[in-house]
Amino acid sequence: MGYVGLPLAVHMAEKFKVVGFDLNENKVMQLIQHKDPCEELAEEEFKGKDISFSSNEEILKEAKFYIVAVPTPIDDLKKPNLGPIKSATATIAKYLKKGDTVVFESTVFPGCTEEVCVPILERISRLKFNEDFTVGYSPERINPGDKEHTFTKIQKIVSGSTEEALELIANVYSTVVVAGVHKAPSLKVAEAAKIVENIQRDVNIGLMNELSKIFSVLEINTKEVLQAAGTKWNFHNYFPGLVGGHCIGVDPYYLINKAREMKYAPKLLEQVRHVNESMTQHIVERLDRRLYAKKFRKNNVSVLVKGIAFKENVNDIRNSKTAELCQELMNKGYNVVVQDYMVDPKEVKRHYGIEVKNTLKGEFDAIILAVDHEDYKHLSYYDYLKNGNQETVIFDVKGDKKDKFPSEVYMSL
């Protein structure tokens, strides 16, 4: 019942009887009170829906149509961590009955549903695949923080292990998704389509990050270059930045590792990941050079970082590249303070060992505008001077606030 599962469950409950299952008892208690821990759904969106929430897996025996929307992270070696999806599949398998259908939404490598999940379902349930039960794959397309492209407004890719399963799955989703469905010819095609969506963004952002490094050396403003190039009708607008979160910065490794298993070296994908992973170090090095040029003593330099969520207007801190940036700065001896009104400070402290202080006094030698939350967008230079002075360096990661600051203190990718 997270960013993907909860909106899906609540919208499905407009037409079907739904049970939202989650192992986290505290989360379930909040959901029973119509409070979304992710702060994506308003309280009124729960009302009038045929939905209940539970952390008791016995409730699963009532279902005939299961949808799995658990995380698919990577481990410290950048390899797929299939633990959550295997565990969820095993739980469902204990209650699977003849005629049931299981649909997976979690992002995986092509073939994962049939190679990893189906054997678990068969082994534990002792039922026969495509005779006693069927499966499907319908990749999630939720964009956290996006109030325009919501679950019902995004066309849904669906696939099924049999023609009958495909029709059933298509009918279920099309009942609530007003944008309609696209029937993929196989589970593998649907799995591959999802991972390609994120890889395409990763590659394009990687190109912009590589260009921003080159333009930095040439002392050219990247944003101004892209604005000029963007006047051509067929130019695609992507911008440099930190690529974190649980999708774009993670999913490519699922295909990279699968390709390696098949004895193919995905050199472009690997290089793009290397470029995008290097951006935190790039920002630290550039800021380091600027501050050194200003003759700041490193062990006394203080840096204010605004925003530690993985993207703007969400409270999700998973795979936050800003957190990595803060750790890099601290390793170099800087005194780092973080502000972020969207996140849970206790969660940040637990995950990263970093304290979030939203109320603070004092002047900082540098301010990094890392995550462009709504309340930060409209701040003026005068607002930033409350935590700095006319010598304070401003590093604008997104690069769209150049006109707000004096050129002698402004930096961007």
ABEGO torsion letter per residue (X at the ends): XBAAAAAAAAAAAAABBBBBBBABAAAAAAAAAGBBAAGABBAAAABGBBBBBBABAAAAAABABBBBBBBBBBBAAGBBBAAAAAAAAAAAAAABBBGBBBBBABBBBBGAAAAAAAAAAAAAAGBBBGAABBBBBBBBABBBGBAABBAAABBBBBBBABAAAAAAAAAAAAAABAAEBBBBABAAAAAAAAAAAAAAAAAAAAAAAAAAAAAAAAGBBAAAAAAAAAABAABBBBBBEBBBEABAAAAAAAAAAAAAAAGBBBAAAAAAAAAAAAAAAAAAAAAAAAAAAAGBBAAABBBBBBEABABBGBABABGBAAAAAAAAAAAAGBBBBBBBAABBAAAAAAAAGBBBBABBBEBBABBBBABBBAAAAABBAAAAAAABBAABBBBBAAGAAAAABBAAABBBX
